[in-house]
């Protein structure tokens, strides 16, 4: 499961916690993630989703198919 957000949302979220990357490193990492996303069974865009909605979306994707 890969959750991803827009560049702007990544910066907003980074502003709410301690960051250990320089601005240049942060930008490079975000760009790399967009250009070469890691392998995942599901990719979920969560930019506009609050925590509760994100949790529910992940739960739905993890439920076994019937």
PDBQT receptor file of N, H, CA, C and O in Angstrom, charges set to zero:
ATOM      1  N   UNK A   1       0.844  -1.163   0.000  1.00  0.00    +0.000 N 
ATOM      2  CA  UNK A   1       0.000   0.000   0.000  1.00  0.00    +0.000 C 
ATOM      3  C   UNK A   1       0.897   1.235   0.000  1.00  0.00    +0.000 C 
ATOM      4  O   UNK A   1       1.734   1.408   0.886  1.00  0.00    +0.000 OA
ATOM      5  N   UNK A   2       0.713   2.081  -0.991  1.00  0.00    +0.000 N 
ATOM      6  H   UNK A   2       0.033   1.941  -1.711  1.00  0.00    +0.000 HD
ATOM      7  CA  UNK A   2       1.468   3.340  -1.063  1.00  0.00    +0.000 C 
ATOM      8  C   UNK A   2       0.482   4.480  -1.001  1.00  0.00    +0.000 C 
ATOM      9  O   UNK A   2      -0.397   4.610  -1.854  1.00  0.00    +0.000 OA
ATOM     10  N   UNK A   3       0.636   5.307   0.017  1.00  0.00    +0.000 N 
ATOM     11  H   UNK A   3       1.349   5.202   0.710  1.00  0.00    +0.000 HD
ATOM     12  CA  UNK A   3      -0.161   6.523   0.131  1.00  0.00    +0.000 C 
ATOM     13  C   UNK A   3       0.682   7.672  -0.386  1.00  0.00    +0.000 C 
ATOM     14  O   UNK A   3       1.853   7.788  -0.022  1.00  0.00    +0.000 OA
ATOM     15  N   UNK A   4       0.115   8.525  -1.226  1.00  0.00    +0.000 N 
ATOM     16  H   UNK A   4      -0.836   8.431  -1.521  1.00  0.00    +0.000 HD
ATOM     17  CA  UNK A   4       0.891   9.655  -1.722  1.00  0.00    +0.000 C 
ATOM     18  C   UNK A   4       0.050  10.922  -1.730  1.00  0.00    +0.000 C 
ATOM     19  O   UNK A   4      -1.177  10.894  -1.813  1.00  0.00    +0.000 OA
ATOM     20  N   UNK A   5       0.772  12.036  -1.639  1.00  0.00    +0.000 N 
ATOM     21  H   UNK A   5       1.769  12.060  -1.571  1.00  0.00    +0.000 HD
ATOM     22  CA  UNK A   5       0.132  13.353  -1.577  1.00  0.00    +0.000 C 
ATOM     23  C   UNK A   5       0.810  14.290  -2.572  1.00  0.00    +0.000 C 
ATOM     24  O   UNK A   5       1.899  14.006  -3.071  1.00  0.00    +0.000 OA
ATOM     25  N   UNK A   6       0.154  15.399  -2.847  1.00  0.00    +0.000 N 
ATOM     26  H   UNK A   6      -0.730  15.630  -2.441  1.00  0.00    +0.000 HD
ATOM     27  CA  UNK A   6       0.738  16.412  -3.720  1.00  0.00    +0.000 C 
ATOM     28  C   UNK A   6       1.970  17.023  -3.051  1.00  0.00    +0.000 C 
ATOM     29  O   UNK A   6       2.167  16.903  -1.842  1.00  0.00    +0.000 OA
ATOM     30  N   UNK A   7       2.779  17.670  -3.856  1.00  0.00    +0.000 N 
ATOM     31  H   UNK A   7       2.620  17.768  -4.838  1.00  0.00    +0.000 HD
ATOM     32  CA  UNK A   7       3.968  18.349  -3.337  1.00  0.00    +0.000 C 
ATOM     33  C   UNK A   7       3.578  19.363  -2.272  1.00  0.00    +0.000 C 
ATOM     34  O   UNK A   7       4.203  19.435  -1.213  1.00  0.00    +0.000 OA
ATOM     35  N   UNK A   8       2.541  20.148  -2.557  1.00  0.00    +0.000 N 
ATOM     36  H   UNK A   8       2.033  20.089  -3.416  1.00  0.00    +0.000 HD
ATOM     37  CA  UNK A   8       2.103  21.171  -1.615  1.00  0.00    +0.000 C 
ATOM     38  C   UNK A   8       1.644  20.564  -0.298  1.00  0.00    +0.000 C 
ATOM     39  O   UNK A   8       1.947  21.083   0.777  1.00  0.00    +0.000 OA
ATOM     40  N   UNK A   9       0.910  19.462  -0.392  1.00  0.00    +0.000 N 
ATOM     41  H   UNK A   9       0.664  19.041  -1.265  1.00  0.00    +0.000 HD
ATOM     42  CA  UNK A   9       0.442  18.803   0.827  1.00  0.00    +0.000 C 
ATOM     43  C   UNK A   9       1.597  18.174   1.589  1.00  0.00    +0.000 C 
ATOM     44  O   UNK A   9       1.599  18.165   2.820  1.00  0.00    +0.000 OA
ATOM     45  N   UNK A  10       2.579  17.650   0.866  1.00  0.00    +0.000 N 
ATOM     46  H   UNK A  10       2.577  17.658  -0.134  1.00  0.00    +0.000 HD
ATOM     47  CA  UNK A  10       3.765  17.104   1.533  1.00  0.00    +0.000 C 
ATOM     48  C   UNK A  10       4.465  18.197   2.335  1.00  0.00    +0.000 C 
ATOM     49  O   UNK A  10       4.876  17.968   3.472  1.00  0.00    +0.000 OA
ATOM     50  N   UNK A  11       4.603  19.392   1.742  1.00  0.00    +0.000 N 
ATOM     51  H   UNK A  11       4.270  19.578   0.818  1.00  0.00    +0.000 HD
ATOM     52  CA  UNK A  11       5.227  20.511   2.464  1.00  0.00    +0.000 C 
ATOM     53  C   UNK A  11       4.384  20.933   3.661  1.00  0.00    +0.000 C 
ATOM     54  O   UNK A  11       4.920  21.217   4.732  1.00  0.00    +0.000 OA
ATOM     55  N   UNK A  12       3.057  20.973   3.480  1.00  0.00    +0.000 N 
ATOM     56  H   UNK A  12       2.622  20.741   2.610  1.00  0.00    +0.000 HD
ATOM     57  CA  UNK A  12       2.180  21.367   4.593  1.00  0.00    +0.000 C 
ATOM     58  C   UNK A  12       2.341  20.386   5.753  1.00  0.00    +0.000 C 
ATOM     59  O   UNK A  12       2.496  20.796   6.903  1.00  0.00    +0.000 OA
ATOM     60  N   UNK A  13       2.303  19.099   5.447  1.00  0.00    +0.000 N 
ATOM     61  H   UNK A  13       2.177  18.766   4.513  1.00  0.00    +0.000 HD
ATOM     62  CA  UNK A  13       2.436  18.081   6.492  1.00  0.00    +0.000 C 
ATOM     63  C   UNK A  13       3.809  18.125   7.140  1.00  0.00    +0.000 C 
ATOM     64  O   UNK A  13       3.935  17.943   8.351  1.00  0.00    +0.000 OA
ATOM     65  N   UNK A  14       4.841  18.368   6.336  1.00  0.00    +0.000 N 
ATOM     66  H   UNK A  14       4.739  18.516   5.352  1.00  0.00    +0.000 HD
ATOM     67  CA  UNK A  14       6.194  18.465   6.891  1.00  0.00    +0.000 C 
ATOM     68  C   UNK A  14       6.288  19.621   7.881  1.00  0.00    +0.000 C 
ATOM     69  O   UNK A  14       7.049  19.558   8.846  1.00  0.00    +0.000 OA
ATOM     70  N   UNK A  15       5.519  20.666   7.639  1.00  0.00    +0.000 N 
ATOM     71  H   UNK A  15       4.901  20.717   6.855  1.00  0.00    +0.000 HD
ATOM     72  CA  UNK A  15       5.528  21.812   8.541  1.00  0.00    +0.000 C 
ATOM     73  C   UNK A  15       4.917  21.533   9.903  1.00  0.00    +0.000 C 
ATOM     74  O   UNK A  15       5.028  22.357  10.811  1.00  0.00    +0.000 OA
ATOM     75  N   UNK A  16       4.279  20.391  10.056  1.00  0.00    +0.000 N 
ATOM     76  H   UNK A  16       4.189  19.722   9.318  1.00  0.00    +0.000 HD
ATOM     77  CA  UNK A  16       3.642  20.045  11.333  1.00  0.00    +0.000 C 
ATOM     78  C   UNK A  16       4.504  19.136  12.196  1.00  0.00    +0.000 C 
ATOM     79  O   UNK A  16       4.101  18.737  13.288  1.00  0.00    +0.000 OA
ATOM     80  N   UNK A  17       5.704  18.809  11.696  1.00  0.00    +0.000 N 
ATOM     81  H   UNK A  17       6.032  19.134  10.809  1.00  0.00    +0.000 HD
ATOM     82  CA  UNK A  17       6.573  17.898  12.456  1.00  0.00    +0.000 C 
ATOM     83  C   UNK A  17       8.031  18.240  12.214  1.00  0.00    +0.000 C 
ATOM     84  O   UNK A  17       8.357  19.034  11.332  1.00  0.00    +0.000 OA
ATOM     85  N   UNK A  18       8.884  17.646  12.987  1.00  0.00    +0.000 N 
ATOM     86  H   UNK A  18       8.618  17.001  13.704  1.00  0.00    +0.000 HD
ATOM     87  CA  UNK A  18      10.318  17.857  12.838  1.00  0.00    +0.000 C 
ATOM     88  C   UNK A  18      10.786  17.207  11.539  1.00  0.00    +0.000 C 
ATOM     89  O   UNK A  18      10.466  16.049  11.273  1.00  0.00    +0.000 OA
ATOM     90  N   UNK A  19      11.536  17.945  10.736  1.00  0.00    +0.000 N 
ATOM     91  H   UNK A  19      11.796  18.887  10.953  1.00  0.00    +0.000 HD
ATOM     92  CA  UNK A  19      12.018  17.461   9.448  1.00  0.00    +0.000 C 
ATOM     93  C   UNK A  19      13.531  17.293   9.520  1.00  0.00    +0.000 C 
ATOM     94  O   UNK A  19      14.228  18.162  10.044  1.00  0.00    +0.000 OA
ATOM     95  N   UNK A  20      14.034  16.194   9.003  1.00  0.00    +0.000 N 
ATOM     96  H   UNK A  20      13.467  15.489   8.577  1.00  0.00    +0.000 HD
ATOM     97  CA  UNK A  20      15.464  15.891   9.057  1.00  0.00    +0.000 C 
ATOM     98  C   UNK A  20      16.136  16.045   7.700  1.00  0.00    +0.000 C 
ATOM     99  O   UNK A  20      17.310  15.704   7.557  1.00  0.00    +0.000 OA
ATOM    100  N   UNK A  21      15.422  16.547   6.706  1.00  0.00    +0.000 N 
ATOM    101  H   UNK A  21      14.468  16.823   6.822  1.00  0.00    +0.000 HD
ATOM    102  CA  UNK A  21      15.962  16.750   5.369  1.00  0.00    +0.000 C 
ATOM    103  C   UNK A  21      16.108  18.236   5.090  1.00  0.00    +0.000 C 
ATOM    104  O   UNK A  21      15.369  19.056   5.636  1.00  0.00    +0.000 OA
ATOM    105  N   UNK A  22      17.056  18.575   4.244  1.00  0.00    +0.000 N 
ATOM    106  H   UNK A  22      17.656  17.910   3.800  1.00  0.00    +0.000 HD
ATOM    107  CA  UNK A  22      17.118  19.951   3.758  1.00  0.00    +0.000 C 
ATOM    108  C   UNK A  22      15.967  20.147   2.782  1.00  0.00    +0.000 C 
ATOM    109  O   UNK A  22      15.360  19.174   2.334  1.00  0.00    +0.000 OA
ATOM    110  N   UNK A  23      15.665  21.390   2.451  1.00  0.00    +0.000 N 
ATOM    111  H   UNK A  23      16.157  22.180   2.815  1.00  0.00    +0.000 HD
ATOM    112  CA  UNK A  23      14.609  21.661   1.472  1.00  0.00    +0.000 C 
ATOM    113  C   UNK A  23      14.920  20.980   0.145  1.00  0.00    +0.000 C 
ATOM    114  O   UNK A  23      14.030  20.406  -0.483  1.00  0.00    +0.000 OA
ATOM    115  N   UNK A  24      16.176  21.041  -0.282  1.00  0.00    +0.000 N 
ATOM    116  H   UNK A  24      16.899  21.507   0.228  1.00  0.00    +0.000 HD
ATOM    117  CA  UNK A  24      16.573  20.419  -1.546  1.00  0.00    +0.000 C 
ATOM    118  C   UNK A  24      16.392  18.902  -1.493  1.00  0.00    +0.000 C 
ATOM    119  O   UNK A  24      15.921  18.299  -2.457  1.00  0.00    +0.000 OA
ATOM    120  N   UNK A  25      16.762  18.287  -0.377  1.00  0.00    +0.000 N 
ATOM    121  H   UNK A  25      17.145  18.777   0.407  1.00  0.00    +0.000 HD
ATOM    122  CA  UNK A  25      16.583  16.835  -0.219  1.00  0.00    +0.000 C 
ATOM    123  C   UNK A  25      15.107  16.472  -0.233  1.00  0.00    +0.000 C 
ATOM    124  O   UNK A  25      14.708  15.484  -0.850  1.00  0.00    +0.000 OA
ATOM    125  N   UNK A  26      14.301  17.273   0.450  1.00  0.00    +0.000 N 
ATOM    126  H   UNK A  26      14.625  18.076   0.951  1.00  0.00    +0.000 HD
ATOM    127  CA  UNK A  26      12.857  17.033   0.498  1.00  0.00    +0.000 C 
ATOM    128  C   UNK A  26      12.272  17.085  -0.910  1.00  0.00    +0.000 C 
ATOM    129  O   UNK A  26      11.516  16.197  -1.303  1.00  0.00    +0.000 OA
ATOM    130  N   UNK A  27      12.618  18.123  -1.668  1.00  0.00    +0.000 N 
ATOM    131  H   UNK A  27      13.232  18.845  -1.348  1.00  0.00    +0.000 HD
ATOM    132  CA  UNK A  27      12.129  18.277  -3.041  1.00  0.00    +0.000 C 
ATOM    133  C   UNK A  27      12.572  17.107  -3.911  1.00  0.00    +0.000 C 
ATOM    134  O   UNK A  27      11.774  16.552  -4.667  1.00  0.00    +0.000 OA
ATOM    135  N   UNK A  28      13.849  16.730  -3.805  1.00  0.00    +0.000 N 
ATOM    136  H   UNK A  28      14.498  17.181  -3.191  1.00  0.00    +0.000 HD
ATOM    137  CA  UNK A  28      14.379  15.632  -4.613  1.00  0.00    +0.000 C 
ATOM    138  C   UNK A  28      13.674  14.321  -4.282  1.00  0.00    +0.000 C 
ATOM    139  O   UNK A  28      13.350  13.543  -5.179  1.00  0.00    +0.000 OA
ATOM    140  N   UNK A  29      13.441  14.081  -3.016  1.00  0.00    +0.000 N 
ATOM    141  H   UNK A  29      13.705  14.713  -2.287  1.00  0.00    +0.000 HD
ATOM    142  CA  UNK A  29      12.771  12.832  -2.597  1.00  0.00    +0.000 C 
ATOM    143  C   UNK A  29      11.342  12.782  -3.110  1.00  0.00    +0.000 C 
ATOM    144  O   UNK A  29      10.884  11.744  -3.590  1.00  0.00    +0.000 OA
ATOM    145  N   UNK A  30      10.640  13.898  -3.011  1.00  0.00    +0.000 N 
ATOM    146  H   UNK A  30      11.011  14.741  -2.621  1.00  0.00    +0.000 HD
ATOM    147  CA  UNK A  30       9.260  13.930  -3.487  1.00  0.00    +0.000 C 
ATOM    148  C   UNK A  30       9.213  13.712  -5.004  1.00  0.00    +0.000 C 
ATOM    149  O   UNK A  30       8.368  12.966  -5.498  1.00  0.00    +0.000 OA
ATOM    150  N   UNK A  31      10.116  14.359  -5.737  1.00  0.00    +0.000 N 
ATOM    151  H   UNK A  31      10.803  14.965  -5.335  1.00  0.00    +0.000 HD
ATOM    152  CA  UNK A  31      10.171  14.200  -7.183  1.00  0.00    +0.000 C 
ATOM    153  C   UNK A  31      10.504  12.759  -7.567  1.00  0.00    +0.000 C 
ATOM    154  O   UNK A  31       9.896  12.202  -8.481  1.00  0.00    +0.000 OA
ATOM    155  N   UNK A  32      11.458  12.163  -6.878  1.00  0.00    +0.000 N 
ATOM    156  H   UNK A  32      11.952  12.616  -6.135  1.00  0.00    +0.000 HD
ATOM    157  CA  UNK A  32      11.825  10.772  -7.157  1.00  0.00    +0.000 C 
ATOM    158  C   UNK A  32      10.637   9.847  -6.904  1.00  0.00    +0.000 C 
ATOM    159  O   UNK A  32      10.384   8.927  -7.681  1.00  0.00    +0.000 OA
ATOM    160  N   UNK A  33       9.919  10.091  -5.830  1.00  0.00    +0.000 N 
ATOM    161  H   UNK A  33      10.124  10.839  -5.199  1.00  0.00    +0.000 HD
ATOM    162  CA  UNK A  33       8.754   9.267  -5.496  1.00  0.00    +0.000 C 
ATOM    163  C   UNK A  33       7.692   9.359  -6.584  1.00  0.00    +0.000 C 
ATOM    164  O   UNK A  33       7.036   8.364  -6.894  1.00  0.00    +0.000 OA
ATOM    165  N   UNK A  34       7.516  10.544  -7.168  1.00  0.00    +0.000 N 
ATOM    166  H   UNK A  34       8.049  11.352  -6.916  1.00  0.00    +0.000 HD
ATOM    167  CA  UNK A  34       6.532  10.720  -8.242  1.00  0.00    +0.000 C 
ATOM    168  C   UNK A  34       6.992  10.080  -9.545  1.00  0.00    +0.000 C 
ATOM    169  O   UNK A  34       6.194   9.468 -10.256  1.00  0.00    +0.000 OA
ATOM    170  N   UNK A  35       8.286  10.221  -9.860  1.00  0.00    +0.000 N 
ATOM    171  H   UNK A  35       8.934  10.718  -9.283  1.00  0.00    +0.000 HD
ATOM    172  CA  UNK A  35       8.802   9.684 -11.123  1.00  0.00    +0.000 C 
ATOM    173  C   UNK A  35       8.978   8.173 -11.093  1.00  0.00    +0.000 C 
ATOM    174  O   UNK A  35       8.736   7.492 -12.089  1.00  0.00    +0.000 OA
ATOM    175  N   UNK A  36       9.402   7.652  -9.944  1.00  0.00    +0.000 N 
ATOM    176  H   UNK A  36       9.599   8.205  -9.134  1.00  0.00    +0.000 HD
ATOM    177  CA  UNK A  36       9.649   6.216  -9.795  1.00  0.00    +0.000 C 
ATOM    178  C   UNK A  36       9.002   5.733  -8.502  1.00  0.00    +0.000 C 
ATOM    179  O   UNK A  36       9.698   5.452  -7.526  1.00  0.00    +0.000 OA
ATOM    180  N   UNK A  37       7.685   5.636  -8.492  1.00  0.00    +0.000 N 
ATOM    181  H   UNK A  37       7.120   5.864  -9.285  1.00  0.00    +0.000 HD
ATOM    182  CA  UNK A  37       7.031   5.198  -7.263  1.00  0.00    +0.000 C 
ATOM    183  C   UNK A  37       7.445   3.775  -6.890  1.00  0.00    +0.000 C 
ATOM    184  O   UNK A  37       7.671   2.937  -7.762  1.00  0.00    +0.000 OA
ATOM    185  N   UNK A  38       7.539   3.514  -5.602  1.00  0.00    +0.000 N 
ATOM    186  H   UNK A  38       7.355   4.195  -4.893  1.00  0.00    +0.000 HD
ATOM    187  CA  UNK A  38       7.890   2.157  -5.180  1.00  0.00    +0.000 C 
ATOM    188  C   UNK A  38       6.798   1.171  -5.581  1.00  0.00    +0.000 C 
ATOM    189  O   UNK A  38       5.631   1.536  -5.728  1.00  0.00    +0.000 OA
ATOM    190  N   UNK A  39       7.192  -0.055  -5.752  1.00  0.00    +0.000 N 
ATOM    191  H   UNK A  39       8.140  -0.351  -5.633  1.00  0.00    +0.000 HD
ATOM    192  CA  UNK A  39       6.219  -1.096  -6.091  1.00  0.00    +0.000 C 
ATOM    193  C   UNK A  39       5.223  -1.256  -4.950  1.00  0.00    +0.000 C 
ATOM    194  O   UNK A  39       5.599  -1.276  -3.778  1.00  0.00    +0.000 OA
ATOM    195  N   UNK A  40       3.974  -1.368  -5.302  1.00  0.00    +0.000 N 
ATOM    196  H   UNK A  40       3.668  -1.352  -6.254  1.00  0.00    +0.000 HD
ATOM    197  CA  UNK A  40       2.920  -1.566  -4.299  1.00  0.00    +0.000 C 
ATOM    198  C   UNK A  40       1.714  -2.195  -4.988  1.00  0.00    +0.000 C 
ATOM    199  O   UNK A  40       1.491  -1.992  -6.181  1.00  0.00    +0.000 OA
ATOM    200  N   UNK A  41       0.956  -2.943  -4.236  1.00  0.00    +0.000 N 
ATOM    201  H   UNK A  41       1.137  -3.107  -3.267  1.00  0.00    +0.000 HD
ATOM    202  CA  UNK A  41      -0.264  -3.535  -4.785  1.00  0.00    +0.000 C 
ATOM    203  C   UNK A  41      -1.321  -2.463  -5.049  1.00  0.00    +0.000 C 
ATOM    204  O   UNK A  41      -2.129  -2.585  -5.970  1.00  0.00    +0.000 OA
ATOM    205  N   UNK A  42      -1.302  -1.414  -4.228  1.00  0.00    +0.000 N 
ATOM    206  H   UNK A  42      -0.646  -1.315  -3.480  1.00  0.00    +0.000 HD
ATOM    207  CA  UNK A  42      -2.272  -0.327  -4.368  1.00  0.00    +0.000 C 
ATOM    208  C   UNK A  42      -1.556   1.003  -4.173  1.00  0.00    +0.000 C 
ATOM    209  O   UNK A  42      -0.671   1.132  -3.328  1.00  0.00    +0.000 OA
ATOM    210  N   UNK A  43      -1.955   1.987  -4.970  1.00  0.00    +0.000 N 
ATOM    211  H   UNK A  43      -2.674   1.882  -5.657  1.00  0.00    +0.000 HD
ATOM    212  CA  UNK A  43      -1.465   3.358  -4.840  1.00  0.00    +0.000 C 
ATOM    213  C   UNK A  43      -2.680   4.216  -4.546  1.00  0.00    +0.000 C 
ATOM    214  O   UNK A  43      -3.636   4.231  -5.320  1.00  0.00    +0.000 OA
ATOM    215  N   UNK A  44      -2.646   4.927  -3.434  1.00  0.00    +0.000 N 
ATOM    216  H   UNK A  44      -1.869   4.914  -2.805  1.00  0.00    +0.000 HD
ATOM    217  CA  UNK A  44      -3.808   5.694  -2.996  1.00  0.00    +0.000 C 
ATOM    218  C   UNK A  44      -3.430   7.161  -2.822  1.00  0.00    +0.000 C 
ATOM    219  O   UNK A  44      -2.586   7.496  -1.991  1.00  0.00    +0.000 OA
ATOM    220  N   UNK A  45      -4.053   8.027  -3.604  1.00  0.00    +0.000 N 
ATOM    221  H   UNK A  45      -4.738   7.755  -4.280  1.00  0.00    +0.000 HD
ATOM    222  CA  UNK A  45      -3.854   9.473  -3.499  1.00  0.00    +0.000 C 
ATOM    223  C   UNK A  45      -4.663   9.971  -2.302  1.00  0.00    +0.000 C 
ATOM    224  O   UNK A  45      -5.886   9.830  -2.277  1.00  0.00    +0.000 OA
ATOM    225  N   UNK A  46      -3.989  10.552  -1.314  1.00  0.00    +0.000 N 
ATOM    226  H   UNK A  46      -2.996  10.667  -1.335  1.00  0.00    +0.000 HD
ATOM    227  CA  UNK A  46      -4.673  10.950  -0.074  1.00  0.00    +0.000 C 
ATOM    228  C   UNK A  46      -4.573  12.446   0.218  1.00  0.00    +0.000 C 
ATOM    229  O   UNK A  46      -4.848  12.883   1.335  1.00  0.00    +0.000 OA
ATOM    230  N   UNK A  47      -4.183  13.227  -0.783  1.00  0.00    +0.000 N 
ATOM    231  H   UNK A  47      -3.960  12.872  -1.691  1.00  0.00    +0.000 HD
ATOM    232  CA  UNK A  47      -4.005  14.662  -0.569  1.00  0.00    +0.000 C 
ATOM    233  C   UNK A  47      -5.217  15.308   0.090  1.00  0.00    +0.000 C 
ATOM    234  O   UNK A  47      -5.072  16.074   1.042  1.00  0.00    +0.000 OA
ATOM    235  N   UNK A  48      -6.389  15.009  -0.400  1.00  0.00    +0.000 N 
ATOM    236  H   UNK A  48      -6.508  14.386  -1.173  1.00  0.00    +0.000 HD
ATOM    237  CA  UNK A  48      -7.593  15.687   0.099  1.00  0.00    +0.000 C 
ATOM    238  C   UNK A  48      -8.378  14.861   1.112  1.00  0.00    +0.000 C 
ATOM    239  O   UNK A  48      -9.500  15.222   1.469  1.00  0.00    +0.000 OA
ATOM    240  N   UNK A  49      -7.797  13.755   1.578  1.00  0.00    +0.000 N 
ATOM    241  H   UNK A  49      -6.886  13.462   1.289  1.00  0.00    +0.000 HD
ATOM    242  CA  UNK A  49      -8.509  12.889   2.526  1.00  0.00    +0.000 C 
ATOM    243  C   UNK A  49      -8.050  13.149   3.951  1.00  0.00    +0.000 C 
ATOM    244  O   UNK A  49      -6.851  13.239   4.217  1.00  0.00    +0.000 OA
ATOM    245  N   UNK A  50      -9.013  13.270   4.873  1.00  0.00    +0.000 N 
ATOM    246  H   UNK A  50      -9.986  13.197   4.657  1.00  0.00    +0.000 HD
ATOM    247  CA  UNK A  50      -8.615  13.382   6.269  1.00  0.00    +0.000 C 
ATOM    248  C   UNK A  50      -8.262  11.991   6.791  1.00  0.00    +0.000 C 
ATOM    249  O   UNK A  50      -8.458  10.995   6.096  1.00  0.00    +0.000 OA
ATOM    250  N   UNK A  51      -7.750  11.928   7.999  1.00  0.00    +0.000 N 
ATOM    251  H   UNK A  51      -7.591  12.737   8.564  1.00  0.00    +0.000 HD
ATOM    252  CA  UNK A  51      -7.241  10.659   8.543  1.00  0.00    +0.000 C 
ATOM    253  C   UNK A  51      -8.306   9.569   8.547  1.00  0.00    +0.000 C 
ATOM    254  O   UNK A  51      -8.033   8.434   8.156  1.00  0.00    +0.000 OA
ATOM    255  N   UNK A  52      -9.512   9.904   8.982  1.00  0.00    +0.000 N 
ATOM    256  H   UNK A  52      -9.733  10.826   9.299  1.00  0.00    +0.000 HD
ATOM    257  CA  UNK A  52     -10.570   8.888   9.072  1.00  0.00    +0.000 C 
ATOM    258  C   UNK A  52     -10.908   8.314   7.704  1.00  0.00    +0.000 C 
ATOM    259  O   UNK A  52     -11.108   7.107   7.568  1.00  0.00    +0.000 OA
ATOM    260  N   UNK A  53     -10.971   9.165   6.698  1.00  0.00    +0.000 N 
ATOM    261  H   UNK A  53     -10.809  10.145   6.808  1.00  0.00    +0.000 HD
ATOM    262  CA  UNK A  53     -11.289   8.708   5.344  1.00  0.00    +0.000 C 
ATOM    263  C   UNK A  53     -10.138   7.870   4.788  1.00  0.00    +0.000 C 
ATOM    264  O   UNK A  53     -10.372   6.882   4.094  1.00  0.00    +0.000 OA
ATOM    265  N   UNK A  54      -8.901   8.257   5.088  1.00  0.00    +0.000 N 
ATOM    266  H   UNK A  54      -8.711   9.060   5.652  1.00  0.00    +0.000 HD
ATOM    267  CA  UNK A  54      -7.747   7.469   4.660  1.00  0.00    +0.000 C 
ATOM    268  C   UNK A  54      -7.805   6.070   5.259  1.00  0.00    +0.000 C 
ATOM    269  O   UNK A  54      -7.599   5.077   4.562  1.00  0.00    +0.000 OA
ATOM    270  N   UNK A  55      -8.087   6.002   6.554  1.00  0.00    +0.000 N 
ATOM    271  H   UNK A  55      -8.254   6.810   7.120  1.00  0.00    +0.000 HD
ATOM    272  CA  UNK A  55      -8.162   4.704   7.235  1.00  0.00    +0.000 C 
ATOM    273  C   UNK A  55      -9.237   3.832   6.594  1.00  0.00    +0.000 C 
ATOM    274  O   UNK A  55      -9.015   2.643   6.366  1.00  0.00    +0.000 OA
ATOM    275  N   UNK A  56     -10.384   4.404   6.305  1.00  0.00    +0.000 N 
ATOM    276  H   UNK A  56     -10.565   5.370   6.490  1.00  0.00    +0.000 HD
ATOM    277  CA  UNK A  56     -11.468   3.641   5.698  1.00  0.00    +0.000 C 
ATOM    278  C   UNK A  56     -11.090   3.173   4.285  1.00  0.00    +0.000 C 
ATOM    279  O   UNK A  56     -11.411   2.048   3.902  1.00  0.00    +0.000 OA
ATOM    280  N   UNK A  57     -10.419   4.017   3.522  1.00  0.00    +0.000 N 
ATOM    281  H   UNK A  57     -10.158   4.931   3.833  1.00  0.00    +0.000 HD
ATOM    282  CA  UNK A  57      -9.993   3.633   2.170  1.00  0.00    +0.000 C 
ATOM    283  C   UNK A  57      -9.003   2.471   2.228  1.00  0.00    +0.000 C 
ATOM    284  O   UNK A  57      -9.105   1.528   1.443  1.00  0.00    +0.000 OA
ATOM    285  N   UNK A  58      -8.062   2.537   3.141  1.00  0.00    +0.000 N 
ATOM    286  H   UNK A  58      -7.979   3.304   3.778  1.00  0.00    +0.000 HD
ATOM    287  CA  UNK A  58      -7.088   1.447   3.299  1.00  0.00    +0.000 C 
ATOM    288  C   UNK A  58      -7.799   0.184   3.748  1.00  0.00    +0.000 C 
ATOM    289  O   UNK A  58      -7.519  -0.899   3.235  1.00  0.00    +0.000 OA
ATOM    290  N   UNK A  59      -8.699   0.306   4.683  1.00  0.00    +0.000 N 
ATOM    291  H   UNK A  59      -8.926   1.186   5.100  1.00  0.00    +0.000 HD
ATOM    292  CA  UNK A  59      -9.456  -0.860   5.170  1.00  0.00    +0.000 C 
ATOM    293  C   UNK A  59     -10.191  -1.537   4.027  1.00  0.00    +0.000 C 
ATOM    294  O   UNK A  59     -10.172  -2.763   3.920  1.00  0.00    +0.000 OA
ATOM    295  N   UNK A  60     -10.841  -0.751   3.166  1.00  0.00    +0.000 N 
ATOM    296  H   UNK A  60     -10.857   0.245   3.253  1.00  0.00    +0.000 HD
ATOM    297  CA  UNK A  60     -11.580  -1.327   2.031  1.00  0.00    +0.000 C 
ATOM    298  C   UNK A  60     -10.633  -2.080   1.090  1.00  0.00    +0.000 C 
ATOM    299  O   UNK A  60     -10.965  -3.160   0.601  1.00  0.00    +0.000 OA
ATOM    300  N   UNK A  61      -9.455  -1.503   0.844  1.00  0.00    +0.000 N 
ATOM    301  H   UNK A  61      -9.185  -0.626   1.242  1.00  0.00    +0.000 HD
ATOM    302  CA  UNK A  61      -8.512  -2.145  -0.057  1.00  0.00    +0.000 C 
ATOM    303  C   UNK A  61      -7.919  -3.419   0.541  1.00  0.00    +0.000 C 
ATOM    304  O   UNK A  61      -7.567  -4.337  -0.200  1.00  0.00    +0.000 OA
ATOM    305  N   UNK A  62      -7.805  -3.489   1.843  1.00  0.00    +0.000 N 
ATOM    306  H   UNK A  62      -8.091  -2.743   2.445  1.00  0.00    +0.000 HD
ATOM    307  CA  UNK A  62      -7.223  -4.655   2.497  1.00  0.00    +0.000 C 
ATOM    308  C   UNK A  62      -8.218  -5.784   2.737  1.00  0.00    +0.000 C 
ATOM    309  O   UNK A  62      -7.822  -6.906   3.054  1.00  0.00    +0.000 OA
ATOM    310  N   UNK A  63      -9.492  -5.497   2.589  1.00  0.00    +0.000 N 
ATOM    311  H   UNK A  63      -9.814  -4.586   2.332  1.00  0.00    +0.000 HD
ATOM    312  CA  UNK A  63     -10.473  -6.560   2.804  1.00  0.00    +0.000 C 
ATOM    313  C   UNK A  63     -10.322  -7.621   1.721  1.00  0.00    +0.000 C 
ATOM    314  O   UNK A  63     -10.133  -7.304   0.546  1.00  0.00    +0.000 OA
ATOM    315  N   UNK A  64     -10.407  -8.880   2.131  1.00  0.00    +0.000 N 
ATOM    316  H   UNK A  64     -10.560  -9.137   3.085  1.00  0.00    +0.000 HD
ATOM    317  CA  UNK A  64     -10.285  -9.952   1.132  1.00  0.00    +0.000 C 
ATOM    318  C   UNK A  64     -11.417  -9.866   0.109  1.00  0.00    +0.000 C 
ATOM    319  O   UNK A  64     -12.545  -9.502   0.442  1.00  0.00    +0.000 OA
ATOM    320  N   UNK A  65     -11.100 -10.204  -1.130  1.00  0.00    +0.000 N 
ATOM    321  H   UNK A  65     -10.184 -10.500  -1.401  1.00  0.00    +0.000 HD
ATOM    322  CA  UNK A  65     -12.149 -10.236  -2.160  1.00  0.00    +0.000 C 
ATOM    323  C   UNK A  65     -12.970 -11.495  -1.974  1.00  0.00    +0.000 C 
ATOM    324  O   UNK A  65     -12.467 -12.538  -1.556  1.00  0.00    +0.000 OA
ATOM    325  N   UNK A  66     -14.212 -11.372  -2.287  1.00  0.00    +0.000 N 
ATOM    326  H   UNK A  66     -14.621 -10.525  -2.627  1.00  0.00    +0.000 HD
ATOM    327  CA  UNK A  66     -15.130 -12.526  -2.097  1.00  0.00    +0.000 C 
ATOM    328  C   UNK A  66     -15.641 -13.026  -3.398  1.00  0.00    +0.000 C 
ATOM    329  O   UNK A  66     -16.417 -13.982  -3.430  1.00  0.00    +0.000 OA
TER     330      UNK A  66
